[in-house]
Amino acid sequence: MASYLLYIVTGAVLALMAARHLLALRRAIPKSHDAAQPGVLGTVEGKGIRWAETTLCGAIFLFGLWLTLTAGLLFIAGLLHSL
């Protein structure tokens, strides 16, 4: 039972941290009409890297959400089974 609680807390922390980072990235990405063509120079400056970082943060967010929900369901099933 304690391991399920640990998984719930870990998943919630992962999801919250990734969500905060995604919101920070959203503010940092320039509008499409402000940005130039993302060529080689844009990639060297790091503008093309933001999409990879956004994708990775989204995957971490979804994993944290999945971990929290799955551990929560297993915790509830364990509680109901012990009754």
PyMOL Python script that loads the backbone (N, CA, C, O; Angstrom):
from pymol import cmd

cmd.read_pdbstr("""\
ATOM      1  N   MET A   1       0.819  -1.198   0.000  1.00  0.00           N
ATOM      2  CA  MET A   1       0.000   0.000   0.000  1.00  0.00           C
ATOM      3  C   MET A   1       0.863   1.263   0.000  1.00  0.00           C
ATOM      4  O   MET A   1       0.548   2.248  -0.667  1.00  0.00           O
ATOM      5  N   ALA A   2       1.952   1.212   0.758  1.00  0.00           N
ATOM      6  CA  ALA A   2       2.813   2.387   0.828  1.00  0.00           C
ATOM      7  C   ALA A   2       3.490   2.661  -0.514  1.00  0.00           C
ATOM      8  O   ALA A   2       3.747   3.814  -0.861  1.00  0.00           O
ATOM      9  N   SER A   3       3.777   1.595  -1.268  1.00  0.00           N
ATOM     10  CA  SER A   3       4.410   1.804  -2.571  1.00  0.00           C
ATOM     11  C   SER A   3       3.455   2.498  -3.541  1.00  0.00           C
ATOM     12  O   SER A   3       3.889   3.296  -4.372  1.00  0.00           O
ATOM     13  N   TYR A   4       2.158   2.198  -3.439  1.00  0.00           N
ATOM     14  CA  TYR A   4       1.189   2.874  -4.296  1.00  0.00           C
ATOM     15  C   TYR A   4       1.119   4.362  -3.965  1.00  0.00           C
ATOM     16  O   TYR A   4       1.003   5.199  -4.860  1.00  0.00           O
ATOM     17  N   LEU A   5       1.190   4.684  -2.680  1.00  0.00           N
ATOM     18  CA  LEU A   5       1.190   6.097  -2.287  1.00  0.00           C
ATOM     19  C   LEU A   5       2.445   6.797  -2.811  1.00  0.00           C
ATOM     20  O   LEU A   5       2.387   7.948  -3.242  1.00  0.00           O
ATOM     21  N   LEU A   6       3.571   6.098  -2.771  1.00  0.00           N
ATOM     22  CA  LEU A   6       4.809   6.668  -3.308  1.00  0.00           C
ATOM     23  C   LEU A   6       4.688   6.899  -4.809  1.00  0.00           C
ATOM     24  O   LEU A   6       5.134   7.929  -5.316  1.00  0.00           O
ATOM     25  N   TYR A   7       4.089   5.951  -5.522  1.00  0.00           N
ATOM     26  CA  TYR A   7       3.882   6.121  -6.956  1.00  0.00           C
ATOM     27  C   TYR A   7       2.933   7.283  -7.253  1.00  0.00           C
ATOM     28  O   TYR A   7       3.144   8.034  -8.206  1.00  0.00           O
ATOM     29  N   ILE A   8       1.903   7.426  -6.447  1.00  0.00           N
ATOM     30  CA  ILE A   8       0.956   8.528  -6.638  1.00  0.00           C
ATOM     31  C   ILE A   8       1.660   9.865  -6.462  1.00  0.00           C
ATOM     32  O   ILE A   8       1.491  10.772  -7.277  1.00  0.00           O
ATOM     33  N   VAL A   9       2.446   9.987  -5.403  1.00  0.00           N
ATOM     34  CA  VAL A   9       3.158  11.241  -5.144  1.00  0.00           C
ATOM     35  C   VAL A   9       4.196  11.501  -6.227  1.00  0.00           C
ATOM     36  O   VAL A   9       4.327  12.631  -6.700  1.00  0.00           O
ATOM     37  N   THR A  10       4.934  10.469  -6.625  1.00  0.00           N
ATOM     38  CA  THR A  10       5.953  10.639  -7.667  1.00  0.00           C
ATOM     39  C   THR A  10       5.329  11.061  -8.995  1.00  0.00           C
ATOM     40  O   THR A  10       5.837  11.959  -9.668  1.00  0.00           O
ATOM     41  N   GLY A  11       4.238  10.419  -9.367  1.00  0.00           N
ATOM     42  CA  GLY A  11       3.564  10.779 -10.615  1.00  0.00           C
ATOM     43  C   GLY A  11       3.005  12.184 -10.581  1.00  0.00           C
ATOM     44  O   GLY A  11       3.066  12.907 -11.576  1.00  0.00           O
ATOM     45  N   ALA A  12       2.454  12.579  -9.427  1.00  0.00           N
ATOM     46  CA  ALA A  12       1.916  13.938  -9.310  1.00  0.00           C
ATOM     47  C   ALA A  12       3.030  14.976  -9.404  1.00  0.00           C
ATOM     48  O   ALA A  12       2.860  16.015 -10.041  1.00  0.00           O
ATOM     49  N   VAL A  13       4.160  14.699  -8.775  1.00  0.00           N
ATOM     50  CA  VAL A  13       5.287  15.638  -8.842  1.00  0.00           C
ATOM     51  C   VAL A  13       5.815  15.738 -10.270  1.00  0.00           C
ATOM     52  O   VAL A  13       6.094  16.833 -10.758  1.00  0.00           O
ATOM     53  N   LEU A  14       5.951  14.598 -10.936  1.00  0.00           N
ATOM     54  CA  LEU A  14       6.401  14.618 -12.339  1.00  0.00           C
ATOM     55  C   LEU A  14       5.442  15.412 -13.219  1.00  0.00           C
ATOM     56  O   LEU A  14       5.872  16.233 -14.029  1.00  0.00           O
ATOM     57  N   ALA A  15       4.161  15.170 -13.061  1.00  0.00           N
ATOM     58  CA  ALA A  15       3.171  15.864 -13.889  1.00  0.00           C
ATOM     59  C   ALA A  15       3.176  17.358 -13.607  1.00  0.00           C
ATOM     60  O   ALA A  15       3.099  18.158 -14.540  1.00  0.00           O
ATOM     61  N   LEU A  16       3.263  17.750 -12.344  1.00  0.00           N
ATOM     62  CA  LEU A  16       3.263  19.175 -12.013  1.00  0.00           C
ATOM     63  C   LEU A  16       4.518  19.880 -12.516  1.00  0.00           C
ATOM     64  O   LEU A  16       4.441  20.989 -13.045  1.00  0.00           O
ATOM     65  N   MET A  17       5.670  19.238 -12.352  1.00  0.00           N
ATOM     66  CA  MET A  17       6.907  19.858 -12.835  1.00  0.00           C
ATOM     67  C   MET A  17       6.908  20.003 -14.352  1.00  0.00           C
ATOM     68  O   MET A  17       7.329  21.031 -14.880  1.00  0.00           O
ATOM     69  N   ALA A  18       6.438  18.977 -15.049  1.00  0.00           N
ATOM     70  CA  ALA A  18       6.392  19.040 -16.512  1.00  0.00           C
ATOM     71  C   ALA A  18       5.375  20.078 -16.980  1.00  0.00           C
ATOM     72  O   ALA A  18       5.613  20.778 -17.964  1.00  0.00           O
ATOM     73  N   ALA A  19       4.241  20.182 -16.281  1.00  0.00           N
ATOM     74  CA  ALA A  19       3.237  21.181 -16.657  1.00  0.00           C
ATOM     75  C   ALA A  19       3.768  22.593 -16.464  1.00  0.00           C
ATOM     76  O   ALA A  19       3.547  23.463 -17.307  1.00  0.00           O
ATOM     77  N   ARG A  20       4.465  22.823 -15.362  1.00  0.00           N
ATOM     78  CA  ARG A  20       5.059  24.150 -15.142  1.00  0.00           C
ATOM     79  C   ARG A  20       6.077  24.481 -16.231  1.00  0.00           C
ATOM     80  O   ARG A  20       6.135  25.613 -16.712  1.00  0.00           O
ATOM     81  N   HIS A  21       6.873  23.491 -16.616  1.00  0.00           N
ATOM     82  CA  HIS A  21       7.878  23.732 -17.651  1.00  0.00           C
ATOM     83  C   HIS A  21       7.219  23.962 -19.005  1.00  0.00           C
ATOM     84  O   HIS A  21       7.685  24.790 -19.787  1.00  0.00           O
ATOM     85  N   LEU A  22       6.140  23.239 -19.288  1.00  0.00           N
ATOM     86  CA  LEU A  22       5.421  23.461 -20.544  1.00  0.00           C
ATOM     87  C   LEU A  22       4.828  24.866 -20.601  1.00  0.00           C
ATOM     88  O   LEU A  22       4.849  25.507 -21.652  1.00  0.00           O
ATOM     89  N   LEU A  23       4.302  25.343 -19.479  1.00  0.00           N
ATOM     90  CA  LEU A  23       3.771  26.711 -19.460  1.00  0.00           C
ATOM     91  C   LEU A  23       4.875  27.743 -19.637  1.00  0.00           C
ATOM     92  O   LEU A  23       4.676  28.761 -20.299  1.00  0.00           O
ATOM     93  N   ALA A  24       6.036  27.485 -19.050  1.00  0.00           N
ATOM     94  CA  ALA A  24       7.163  28.397 -19.231  1.00  0.00           C
ATOM     95  C   ALA A  24       7.647  28.388 -20.673  1.00  0.00           C
ATOM     96  O   ALA A  24       8.007  29.433 -21.215  1.00  0.00           O
ATOM     97  N   LEU A  25       7.657  27.220 -21.295  1.00  0.00           N
ATOM     98  CA  LEU A  25       8.058  27.136 -22.707  1.00  0.00           C
ATOM     99  C   LEU A  25       7.067  27.847 -23.607  1.00  0.00           C
ATOM    100  O   LEU A  25       7.453  28.455 -24.605  1.00  0.00           O
ATOM    101  N   ARG A  26       5.790  27.772 -23.256  1.00  0.00           N
ATOM    102  CA  ARG A  26       4.766  28.427 -24.074  1.00  0.00           C
ATOM    103  C   ARG A  26       4.982  29.933 -24.114  1.00  0.00           C
ATOM    104  O   ARG A  26       4.797  30.571 -25.150  1.00  0.00           O
ATOM    105  N   ARG A  27       5.376  30.493 -22.977  1.00  0.00           N
ATOM    106  CA  ARG A  27       5.637  31.938 -22.941  1.00  0.00           C
ATOM    107  C   ARG A  27       6.941  32.299 -23.651  1.00  0.00           C
ATOM    108  O   ARG A  27       7.087  33.413 -24.155  1.00  0.00           O
ATOM    109  N   ALA A  28       7.893  31.353 -23.691  1.00  0.00           N
ATOM    110  CA  ALA A  28       9.201  31.640 -24.270  1.00  0.00           C
ATOM    111  C   ALA A  28       9.212  31.525 -25.794  1.00  0.00           C
ATOM    112  O   ALA A  28      10.046  32.144 -26.454  1.00  0.00           O
ATOM    113  N   ILE A  29       8.301  30.744 -26.351  1.00  0.00           N
ATOM    114  CA  ILE A  29       8.280  30.548 -27.804  1.00  0.00           C
ATOM    115  C   ILE A  29       7.688  31.790 -28.468  1.00  0.00           C
ATOM    116  O   ILE A  29       6.587  32.217 -28.120  1.00  0.00           O
ATOM    117  N   PRO A  30       8.418  32.371 -29.424  1.00  0.00           N
ATOM    118  CA  PRO A  30       7.890  33.567 -30.097  1.00  0.00           C
ATOM    119  C   PRO A  30       6.702  33.221 -30.985  1.00  0.00           C
ATOM    120  O   PRO A  30       6.537  32.075 -31.403  1.00  0.00           O
ATOM    121  N   LYS A  31       5.881  34.222 -31.267  1.00  0.00           N
ATOM    122  CA  LYS A  31       4.736  34.030 -32.157  1.00  0.00           C
ATOM    123  C   LYS A  31       5.228  33.688 -33.550  1.00  0.00           C
ATOM    124  O   LYS A  31       6.356  34.021 -33.914  1.00  0.00           O
ATOM    125  N   SER A  32       4.384  33.023 -34.332  1.00  0.00           N
ATOM    126  CA  SER A  32       4.813  32.547 -35.643  1.00  0.00           C
ATOM    127  C   SER A  32       5.147  33.696 -36.593  1.00  0.00           C
ATOM    128  O   SER A  32       6.028  33.555 -37.442  1.00  0.00           O
ATOM    129  N   HIS A  33       4.460  34.824 -36.464  1.00  0.00           N
ATOM    130  CA  HIS A  33       4.752  35.944 -37.371  1.00  0.00           C
ATOM    131  C   HIS A  33       6.006  36.695 -36.932  1.00  0.00           C
ATOM    132  O   HIS A  33       6.571  37.450 -37.724  1.00  0.00           O
ATOM    133  N   ASP A  34       6.458  36.506 -35.681  1.00  0.00           N
ATOM    134  CA  ASP A  34       7.683  37.146 -35.208  1.00  0.00           C
ATOM    135  C   ASP A  34       8.930  36.336 -35.554  1.00  0.00           C
ATOM    136  O   ASP A  34      10.021  36.893 -35.673  1.00  0.00           O
ATOM    137  N   ALA A  35       8.772  35.046 -35.711  1.00  0.00           N
ATOM    138  CA  ALA A  35       9.931  34.179 -35.925  1.00  0.00           C
ATOM    139  C   ALA A  35      10.310  34.145 -37.405  1.00  0.00           C
ATOM    140  O   ALA A  35       9.457  34.208 -38.290  1.00  0.00           O
ATOM    141  N   ALA A  36      11.601  34.044 -37.639  1.00  0.00           N
ATOM    142  CA  ALA A  36      12.093  33.896 -39.002  1.00  0.00           C
ATOM    143  C   ALA A  36      12.018  32.419 -39.389  1.00  0.00           C
ATOM    144  O   ALA A  36      11.604  31.583 -38.586  1.00  0.00           O
ATOM    145  N   GLN A  37      12.413  32.107 -40.603  1.00  0.00           N
ATOM    146  CA  GLN A  37      12.430  30.720 -41.036  1.00  0.00           C
ATOM    147  C   GLN A  37      13.402  29.929 -40.165  1.00  0.00           C
ATOM    148  O   GLN A  37      14.533  30.367 -39.959  1.00  0.00           O
ATOM    149  N   PRO A  38      12.979  28.764 -39.648  1.00  0.00           N
ATOM    150  CA  PRO A  38      13.876  27.991 -38.787  1.00  0.00           C
ATOM    151  C   PRO A  38      14.895  27.189 -39.599  1.00  0.00           C
ATOM    152  O   PRO A  38      14.785  25.968 -39.713  1.00  0.00           O
ATOM    153  N   GLY A  39      15.863  27.870 -40.149  1.00  0.00           N
ATOM    154  CA  GLY A  39      16.895  27.213 -40.932  1.00  0.00           C
ATOM    155  C   GLY A  39      18.022  26.739 -40.037  1.00  0.00           C
ATOM    156  O   GLY A  39      17.838  26.494 -38.845  1.00  0.00           O
ATOM    157  N   VAL A  40      19.190  26.615 -40.640  1.00  0.00           N
ATOM    158  CA  VAL A  40      20.360  26.147 -39.893  1.00  0.00           C
ATOM    159  C   VAL A  40      20.721  27.149 -38.798  1.00  0.00           C
ATOM    160  O   VAL A  40      21.073  26.753 -37.687  1.00  0.00           O
ATOM    161  N   LEU A  41      20.635  28.426 -39.101  1.00  0.00           N
ATOM    162  CA  LEU A  41      20.978  29.444 -38.108  1.00  0.00           C
ATOM    163  C   LEU A  41      20.002  29.398 -36.932  1.00  0.00           C
ATOM    164  O   LEU A  41      20.413  29.562 -35.783  1.00  0.00           O
ATOM    165  N   GLY A  42      18.722  29.178 -37.203  1.00  0.00           N
ATOM    166  CA  GLY A  42      17.741  29.069 -36.130  1.00  0.00           C
ATOM    167  C   GLY A  42      17.985  27.861 -35.254  1.00  0.00           C
ATOM    168  O   GLY A  42      17.777  27.910 -34.042  1.00  0.00           O
ATOM    169  N   THR A  43      18.428  26.771 -35.871  1.00  0.00           N
ATOM    170  CA  THR A  43      18.719  25.567 -35.097  1.00  0.00           C
ATOM    171  C   THR A  43      19.949  25.772 -34.231  1.00  0.00           C
ATOM    172  O   THR A  43      19.989  25.329 -33.083  1.00  0.00           O
ATOM    173  N   VAL A  44      20.948  26.442 -34.778  1.00  0.00           N
ATOM    174  CA  VAL A  44      22.163  26.701 -34.010  1.00  0.00           C
ATOM    175  C   VAL A  44      21.847  27.614 -32.832  1.00  0.00           C
ATOM    176  O   VAL A  44      22.420  27.441 -31.757  1.00  0.00           O
ATOM    177  N   GLU A  45      20.962  28.568 -33.005  1.00  0.00           N
ATOM    178  CA  GLU A  45      20.596  29.476 -31.922  1.00  0.00           C
ATOM    179  C   GLU A  45      19.690  28.816 -30.895  1.00  0.00           C
ATOM    180  O   GLU A  45      19.468  29.391 -29.829  1.00  0.00           O
ATOM    181  N   GLY A  46      19.166  27.648 -31.171  1.00  0.00           N
ATOM    182  CA  GLY A  46      18.349  26.926 -30.212  1.00  0.00           C
ATOM    183  C   GLY A  46      16.855  27.055 -30.431  1.00  0.00           C
ATOM    184  O   GLY A  46      16.076  26.555 -29.620  1.00  0.00           O
ATOM    185  N   LYS A  47      16.429  27.713 -31.508  1.00  0.00           N
ATOM    186  CA  LYS A  47      14.994  27.877 -31.737  1.00  0.00           C
ATOM    187  C   LYS A  47      14.342  26.561 -32.139  1.00  0.00           C
ATOM    188  O   LYS A  47      13.183  26.317 -31.806  1.00  0.00           O
ATOM    189  N   GLY A  48      15.078  25.713 -32.850  1.00  0.00           N
ATOM    190  CA  GLY A  48      14.531  24.423 -33.251  1.00  0.00           C
ATOM    191  C   GLY A  48      14.535  23.404 -32.127  1.00  0.00           C
ATOM    192  O   GLY A  48      13.810  22.410 -32.184  1.00  0.00           O
ATOM    193  N   ILE A  49      15.337  23.641 -31.119  1.00  0.00           N
ATOM    194  CA  ILE A  49      15.435  22.719 -29.992  1.00  0.00           C
ATOM    195  C   ILE A  49      14.200  22.801 -29.105  1.00  0.00           C
ATOM    196  O   ILE A  49      13.898  21.839 -28.398  1.00  0.00           O
ATOM    197  N   ARG A  50      13.487  23.904 -29.118  1.00  0.00           N
ATOM    198  CA  ARG A  50      12.318  24.067 -28.250  1.00  0.00           C
ATOM    199  C   ARG A  50      11.228  23.053 -28.552  1.00  0.00           C
ATOM    200  O   ARG A  50      10.505  22.632 -27.649  1.00  0.00           O
ATOM    201  N   TRP A  51      11.101  22.656 -29.817  1.00  0.00           N
ATOM    202  CA  TRP A  51      10.074  21.673 -30.161  1.00  0.00           C
ATOM    203  C   TRP A  51      10.406  20.317 -29.564  1.00  0.00           C
ATOM    204  O   TRP A  51       9.514  19.609 -29.097  1.00  0.00           O
ATOM    205  N   ALA A  52      11.681  19.949 -29.575  1.00  0.00           N
ATOM    206  CA  ALA A  52      12.090  18.687 -28.962  1.00  0.00           C
ATOM    207  C   ALA A  52      11.892  18.742 -27.450  1.00  0.00           C
ATOM    208  O   ALA A  52      11.465  17.762 -26.839  1.00  0.00           O
ATOM    209  N   GLU A  53      12.201  19.884 -26.852  1.00  0.00           N
ATOM    210  CA  GLU A  53      12.012  20.043 -25.416  1.00  0.00           C
ATOM    211  C   GLU A  53      10.531  20.006 -25.049  1.00  0.00           C
ATOM    212  O   GLU A  53      10.160  19.439 -24.021  1.00  0.00           O
ATOM    213  N   THR A  54       9.697  20.600 -25.873  1.00  0.00           N
ATOM    214  CA  THR A  54       8.256  20.578 -25.631  1.00  0.00           C
ATOM    215  C   THR A  54       7.707  19.155 -25.742  1.00  0.00           C
ATOM    216  O   THR A  54       6.865  18.747 -24.941  1.00  0.00           O
ATOM    217  N   THR A  55       8.178  18.412 -26.721  1.00  0.00           N
ATOM    218  CA  THR A  55       7.733  17.030 -26.886  1.00  0.00           C
ATOM    219  C   THR A  55       8.151  16.175 -25.697  1.00  0.00           C
ATOM    220  O   THR A  55       7.364  15.370 -25.199  1.00  0.00           O
ATOM    221  N   LEU A  56       9.373  16.346 -25.250  1.00  0.00           N
ATOM    222  CA  LEU A  56       9.856  15.582 -24.104  1.00  0.00           C
ATOM    223  C   LEU A  56       9.092  15.941 -22.836  1.00  0.00           C
ATOM    224  O   LEU A  56       8.747  15.057 -22.052  1.00  0.00           O
ATOM    225  N   CYS A  57       8.825  17.217 -22.626  1.00  0.00           N
ATOM    226  CA  CYS A  57       8.040  17.638 -21.452  1.00  0.00           C
ATOM    227  C   CYS A  57       6.619  17.090 -21.518  1.00  0.00           C
ATOM    228  O   CYS A  57       6.057  16.695 -20.497  1.00  0.00           O
ATOM    229  N   GLY A  58       6.046  17.064 -22.693  1.00  0.00           N
ATOM    230  CA  GLY A  58       4.715  16.492 -22.847  1.00  0.00           C
ATOM    231  C   GLY A  58       4.698  15.009 -22.531  1.00  0.00           C
ATOM    232  O   GLY A  58       3.753  14.515 -21.915  1.00  0.00           O
ATOM    233  N   ALA A  59       5.742  14.289 -22.949  1.00  0.00           N
ATOM    234  CA  ALA A  59       5.826  12.864 -22.646  1.00  0.00           C
ATOM    235  C   ALA A  59       5.994  12.632 -21.143  1.00  0.00           C
ATOM    236  O   ALA A  59       5.391  11.711 -20.590  1.00  0.00           O
ATOM    237  N   ILE A  60       6.793  13.443 -20.488  1.00  0.00           N
ATOM    238  CA  ILE A  60       6.969  13.326 -19.036  1.00  0.00           C
ATOM    239  C   ILE A  60       5.669  13.651 -18.317  1.00  0.00           C
ATOM    240  O   ILE A  60       5.324  12.995 -17.334  1.00  0.00           O
ATOM    241  N   PHE A  61       4.948  14.655 -18.795  1.00  0.00           N
ATOM    242  CA  PHE A  61       3.657  15.003 -18.200  1.00  0.00           C
ATOM    243  C   PHE A  61       2.666  13.850 -18.320  1.00  0.00           C
ATOM    244  O   PHE A  61       1.994  13.501 -17.349  1.00  0.00           O
ATOM    245  N   LEU A  62       2.577  13.265 -19.501  1.00  0.00           N
ATOM    246  CA  LEU A  62       1.652  12.151 -19.699  1.00  0.00           C
ATOM    247  C   LEU A  62       2.052  10.929 -18.883  1.00  0.00           C
ATOM    248  O   LEU A  62       1.187  10.221 -18.368  1.00  0.00           O
ATOM    249  N   PHE A  63       3.358  10.674 -18.757  1.00  0.00           N
ATOM    250  CA  PHE A  63       3.814   9.561 -17.937  1.00  0.00           C
ATOM    251  C   PHE A  63       3.475   9.787 -16.468  1.00  0.00           C
ATOM    252  O   PHE A  63       3.029   8.863 -15.788  1.00  0.00           O
ATOM    253  N   GLY A  64       3.679  10.998 -15.976  1.00  0.00           N
ATOM    254  CA  GLY A  64       3.327  11.306 -14.591  1.00  0.00           C
ATOM    255  C   GLY A  64       1.838  11.174 -14.341  1.00  0.00           C
ATOM    256  O   GLY A  64       1.418  10.665 -13.303  1.00  0.00           O
ATOM    257  N   LEU A  65       1.052  11.628 -15.282  1.00  0.00           N
ATOM    258  CA  LEU A  65      -0.404  11.494 -15.163  1.00  0.00           C
ATOM    259  C   LEU A  65      -0.823  10.025 -15.170  1.00  0.00           C
ATOM    260  O   LEU A  65      -1.660   9.605 -14.371  1.00  0.00           O
ATOM    261  N   TRP A  66      -0.234   9.251 -16.078  1.00  0.00           N
ATOM    262  CA  TRP A  66      -0.542   7.828 -16.140  1.00  0.00           C
ATOM    263  C   TRP A  66      -0.122   7.124 -14.855  1.00  0.00           C
ATOM    264  O   TRP A  66      -0.863   6.287 -14.339  1.00  0.00           O
ATOM    265  N   LEU A  67       1.053   7.454 -14.337  1.00  0.00           N
ATOM    266  CA  LEU A  67       1.546   6.838 -13.108  1.00  0.00           C
ATOM    267  C   LEU A  67       0.627   7.145 -11.937  1.00  0.00           C
ATOM    268  O   LEU A  67       0.319   6.262 -11.136  1.00  0.00           O
ATOM    269  N   THR A  68       0.192   8.385 -11.837  1.00  0.00           N
ATOM    270  CA  THR A  68      -0.694   8.779 -10.749  1.00  0.00           C
ATOM    271  C   THR A  68      -2.041   8.066 -10.839  1.00  0.00           C
ATOM    272  O   THR A  68      -2.524   7.521  -9.847  1.00  0.00           O
ATOM    273  N   LEU A  69      -2.637   8.070 -12.009  1.00  0.00           N
ATOM    274  CA  LEU A  69      -3.956   7.452 -12.163  1.00  0.00           C
ATOM    275  C   LEU A  69      -3.910   5.934 -11.984  1.00  0.00           C
ATOM    276  O   LEU A  69      -4.796   5.356 -11.353  1.00  0.00           O
ATOM    277  N   THR A  70      -2.895   5.297 -12.529  1.00  0.00           N
ATOM    278  CA  THR A  70      -2.781   3.844 -12.395  1.00  0.00           C
ATOM    279  C   THR A  70      -2.526   3.445 -10.948  1.00  0.00           C
ATOM    280  O   THR A  70      -3.159   2.519 -10.441  1.00  0.00           O
ATOM    281  N   ALA A  71      -1.607   4.132 -10.279  1.00  0.00           N
ATOM    282  CA  ALA A  71      -1.329   3.807  -8.879  1.00  0.00           C
ATOM    283  C   ALA A  71      -2.537   4.114  -8.005  1.00  0.00           C
ATOM    284  O   ALA A  71      -2.790   3.402  -7.034  1.00  0.00           O
ATOM    285  N   GLY A  72      -3.283   5.159  -8.332  1.00  0.00           N
ATOM    286  CA  GLY A  72      -4.490   5.472  -7.579  1.00  0.00           C
ATOM    287  C   GLY A  72      -5.536   4.383  -7.703  1.00  0.00           C
ATOM    288  O   GLY A  72      -6.174   4.006  -6.720  1.00  0.00           O
ATOM    289  N   LEU A  73      -5.709   3.880  -8.918  1.00  0.00           N
ATOM    290  CA  LEU A  73      -6.669   2.789  -9.119  1.00  0.00           C
ATOM    291  C   LEU A  73      -6.222   1.507  -8.416  1.00  0.00           C
ATOM    292  O   LEU A  73      -7.048   0.801  -7.836  1.00  0.00           O
ATOM    293  N   LEU A  74      -4.932   1.203  -8.462  1.00  0.00           N
ATOM    294  CA  LEU A  74      -4.431   0.028  -7.770  1.00  0.00           C
ATOM    295  C   LEU A  74      -4.541   0.185  -6.264  1.00  0.00           C
ATOM    296  O   LEU A  74      -4.813  -0.787  -5.559  1.00  0.00           O
ATOM    297  N   PHE A  75      -4.335   1.385  -5.765  1.00  0.00           N
ATOM    298  CA  PHE A  75      -4.490   1.644  -4.329  1.00  0.00           C
ATOM    299  C   PHE A  75      -5.932   1.436  -3.892  1.00  0.00           C
ATOM    300  O   PHE A  75      -6.195   0.807  -2.867  1.00  0.00           O
ATOM    301  N   ILE A  76      -6.861   1.967  -4.676  1.00  0.00           N
ATOM    302  CA  ILE A  76      -8.288   1.792  -4.346  1.00  0.00           C
ATOM    303  C   ILE A  76      -8.679   0.322  -4.440  1.00  0.00           C
ATOM    304  O   ILE A  76      -9.448  -0.165  -3.611  1.00  0.00           O
ATOM    305  N   ALA A  77      -8.158  -0.395  -5.445  1.00  0.00           N
ATOM    306  CA  ALA A  77      -8.450  -1.828  -5.565  1.00  0.00           C
ATOM    307  C   ALA A  77      -7.886  -2.598  -4.384  1.00  0.00           C
ATOM    308  O   ALA A  77      -8.528  -3.530  -3.899  1.00  0.00           O
ATOM    309  N   GLY A  78      -6.706  -2.232  -3.910  1.00  0.00           N
ATOM    310  CA  GLY A  78      -6.127  -2.890  -2.751  1.00  0.00           C
ATOM    311  C   GLY A  78      -6.931  -2.627  -1.490  1.00  0.00           C
ATOM    312  O   GLY A  78      -7.102  -3.515  -0.655  1.00  0.00           O
ATOM    313  N   LEU A  79      -7.427  -1.393  -1.356  1.00  0.00           N
ATOM    314  CA  LEU A  79      -8.265  -1.077  -0.203  1.00  0.00           C
ATOM    315  C   LEU A  79      -9.577  -1.866  -0.235  1.00  0.00           C
ATOM    316  O   LEU A  79     -10.013  -2.398   0.787  1.00  0.00           O
ATOM    317  N   LEU A  80     -10.193  -1.935  -1.394  1.00  0.00           N
ATOM    318  CA  LEU A  80     -11.442  -2.679  -1.507  1.00  0.00           C
ATOM    319  C   LEU A  80     -11.232  -4.175  -1.317  1.00  0.00           C
ATOM    320  O   LEU A  80     -12.104  -4.866  -0.789  1.00  0.00           O
ATOM    321  N   HIS A  81     -10.088  -4.669  -1.742  1.00  0.00           N
ATOM    322  CA  HIS A  81      -9.811  -6.099  -1.590  1.00  0.00           C
ATOM    323  C   HIS A  81      -9.558  -6.476  -0.129  1.00  0.00           C
ATOM    324  O   HIS A  81      -9.846  -7.596   0.291  1.00  0.00           O
ATOM    325  N   SER A  82      -9.014  -5.525   0.641  1.00  0.00           N
ATOM    326  CA  SER A  82      -8.713  -5.809   2.053  1.00  0.00           C
ATOM    327  C   SER A  82      -9.960  -5.767   2.931  1.00  0.00           C
ATOM    328  O   SER A  82      -9.916  -6.207   4.080  1.00  0.00           O
ATOM    329  N   LEU A  83     -11.064  -5.248   2.413  1.00  0.00           N
ATOM    330  CA  LEU A  83     -12.291  -5.186   3.210  1.00  0.00           C
ATOM    331  C   LEU A  83     -12.959  -6.517   3.353  1.00  0.00           C
ATOM    332  O   LEU A  83     -14.003  -6.618   3.998  1.00  0.00           O
TER     333      LEU A  83
END
""", "prot")
cmd.dss("prot")
cmd.show_as("cartoon", "prot")
cmd.util.cbc("prot")
cmd.orient("prot")
